Amino acid sequence: MSKQLSVIGATGKLGIPMIHRLIQQGIEVTAIVRNVEKANETLPAEVKLVEGDLKDVDSLNRALKNTGTLYLNSSTH
């Protein structure tokens, strides 16, 4: 596995514990989030936060620009 991982769905019920585990394993985590301020309150300081929204293709293109490995942890309704 890459030592750098971008995550969509990092602030959810499954995402938060997963992020903590990845950091414990020495993985550099970038969280792609809709609201950076809210995510900053929830996620550990080691996580790089990048704004992006699944409903906004342009924001995803910007957020994913330097992503080598992506983990998508998102539920749909």
N, C-alpha and C positions, 0 to 999 in steps of 0.2 A: 504494500500500500504506500501511496505517496505520503511524504511528510507534510504536505500541504493539502488541505481539503476545504472546498467551499460547500456550504450547507444552505439549502432552502428548507425552511421549516424548523429553524433552530430554536424558536421561542415557544414551541408547543410542548404538550405534556410528555411526548417522547423525545423531542429535540433537546430540551434542557439537560436531562441526565446524560444523553448521548454526548453533548458538547463537553460536559465535565469529564467524562470518560476519555474522550479523544485528547483533551488537554493533559490528563494524567499520563497518557501514553506518549506524550511528546509531539503530538500532531499540531501543526500550525493551522488554526481554524479561522476561516473567513465566513461570517454569517451574512447572508443576503436577506435583508429585512425590509419591511414596508416602512417602519417607524424606528429610526435610529435612536432617538431619545428614549423610547419605551424599551427597546432591546438593551440599551446601555444599563437600565435599571435591573434587568433580568439576567443577563449573561455575564460571565466572568470578564474581568478587565483584559485578559490575554486574548480575547476574541476580537478580531478586526471586524468592524461593522461596515457594510456597504449597502446603500439603499437600492432596492429593486423590488418590483411587484410583478407577480405572474400575469396580471391583467394588462401590463404595460411593456410591450416587446422592446421598445427603445431603452427603458430602464434596465431590463434584463440584459440586453446587449452590452450596456455600459458596465453593469455589475459583474458580468461573466468574462469580461475582456481578458484577464490574465489567469483564468481558471484552467488548471490542468485536470483536476478531478472534482466532480460534483456529486454530492449526495442530496437527493431530492426526498424530503420527508414531509410530504404535504397531503393533507386529506382534502377531499372535495365534497361539496354539498350539492 
